[in-house]
Amino acid sequence: MNTHDTIIRNGLIYDGTAGAPFEADIAIDGGVITLVGNVDGKGVNEINANGQIVTPGFVDIHTHYDGQAAWGDTLDPSSLHGVTTAVMGNCGVGFAPVHETDHDRLIQLMEGVEDIPFPVLAEGLPWEWETFEDYLDFLTPRRFDIDLAAQVPHAAMRVYVMGERGANREDATDEDIAKMADLAHDAVMAGALGFSTSRTLNHRSADGSPTPTLTASEKELQGIASGLTRAGRGTLQFVSDFDDMHAEMAMLRRLVEQSGRPLSVSIAQADNKPTLWRHLTDWLEQGDADGLPMRGQVSPRPVGVLLGLELTLNPLSGHPSFNKIAKLPLAEKVAALSNTDFRAQLLSEEPKSENPFVRALLASFGKIFMLSDPPDYEPSADKTVAAIAKQRAISEVEVALDLMLQDGGRGVLYFPFLNFADGNLDSTRSMLESKASLPGLSDGGAHVGMICDGSFPTSLLTHWGRDRTQGPRLPLELLISKQTRDTAHWVGLHDRGILKPGYRADINVINFNKLSLHLPEVCYDLPTGGRRLMQRASGYSVTMVAGEVTYRNGAPTGAKPGKLVRGAQLVPPRKLAAE
């Protein structure tokens, strides 16, 4: 009788190809799938998947673990949601290449763009590198609970080459462009999966200055892309406001045509441009039809800010009296807010804030919801703070305060600022089902005090594959293939994302009937005791990375088989001829 390292028995297999599910066993040896079907023999380890679904491990191509990977070995929250490979270095921000004199500059940029506090990064980053190759060398011996891959970030590279001129968004000279092209070439040859950049005003350093890459010229972008062309590998990742939509789309298309490299761009529905996503999706689909490798990264639910007494912002952040207690521990804050006189004074005040986002919150009670348990990310209009205030005949800000005071001051409000302009997720459904889209934008590892979207893969399966009531759902086999094969192969990781012999044994066994999200919670486990939002899930029975069980029923096993993935991974050598 054959003996295998592990056998997963009697599961309903969603193999990542978008085909119909089927019942089968899976044999694993040496971290690789060796058989799928009726497996005889015994496994040193056997996993009973009866009544459960079995999927490839999820591949999240849009995260920001650039700092967390330098000080920790657990890449959560992504690893809590079936993710077995994460790609970091998105949006043009990261920590290499870097001169010693620019350490603080890159920290401030990451703090402003991705809401990771300066003290956390200053304490946690050892800065044992200068070049991007050095950074990869630093990460190579480290072990994690999932695999990790990197992209070379434009902002860091621009400042490294141009110094103050680069930070101040001056035009790059021909010499500057040639140096950046060489750096991009060397980075992907050393193992970067590609290059990322940002062209949005939403991305600013902690001091409010725009990202150094905001106004980079087409000549600069083409020059950098030519470095990837010379290397014959690497993808291009873009974020843009598309203010001049047609000009930007034409420029990005030329970039793909001339470089020959695959390009992805973030797409979401904004309140002030509620139909832009449709134009962008049509443009990407036309590019795909024309044979150009172009995709839109889309999210499976609204991108929403979480508001609370323990978080970065809440609807009282602009009230003078709240500023007096804002830095108190939560228990003391709740005690102050429960004082009748203090509460009356607070609610009587006119908010004053220079923060445009705080001012927007105070005008948006018709779009702020109480986050329920389990969380509802497509809530109906009767659940808004404004609707509750009308029902109770009290002020909206008082309702917001009462809701945040629930659960000992841990009540969380939810402000969906992208993908919810219509009060539903119909636009998101259209984006997800487009053949030119990929699931992305989770920002795992970032926005630690405002956003908690590392749970996107769980929402993708539960909301769209099972729970949606406000409109049509999507086939589960399509959703799984998008989050596994499609994301993995887009960034060049052709050795994973499919459950067939020869592929890596990155696998989830999921009790799909019980798969659910928990409410986000605040924990203080970053360097310096820094705060971050964390969201867990139930229903992940087993998660495996390279054949090792890393999580069982949501709890870590202690196994750390994950490592840095250097560069594109070829189609498995043991791939069946029939495939």
Secondary structure, DSSP 4 states (H G I P E B T S, - for coil): --EEEEEEEEEEE--SSSPPPEEEEEEEETTEEEEEES--SEEEEEEE-TTSEEEEPEEE--B--TTHHHH-S--TTGGGGTEEEEEE-GGG--S-S--GGGHHHHHHHHHHHH---HHHHHHH-----SSHHHHHHHHTT--BSSEEEE-EEHHHHHHHHHTHHHHTTPPPPHHHHHHHHHHHHHHHHHT--EEEEEE-TT-B-TTSPBPTTTT--HHHHHHHHHHHHHHT--EEEEEE--TTHHHHHHHHHHHHHHH---EEEE---BTTBTTHHHHHHHHHHHHHHTT--EEEEE-SS-EEEEE-TTSS--TTTT-HHHHHHTTS-HHHHHHHHHSHHHHHHHHHSPP--S-HHHHHHHT-GGG-EE--SS--SS--GGGBHHHHHHHHTS-HHHHHHHHHTHHHHT--EEEEEES-TTSSSHHHHHHHH-TTEEE----BT--TTT---TTHHHHHHHIIIII--SS----HHHHHHIIIIIHHHHTTBTTSSS-STTSB--EEEE-GGG-EEPPPEEEEEEGGGEEEEE--EE-EEEEEETTEEEEETTEE-S---B-B--S-BPPPTT--TT-
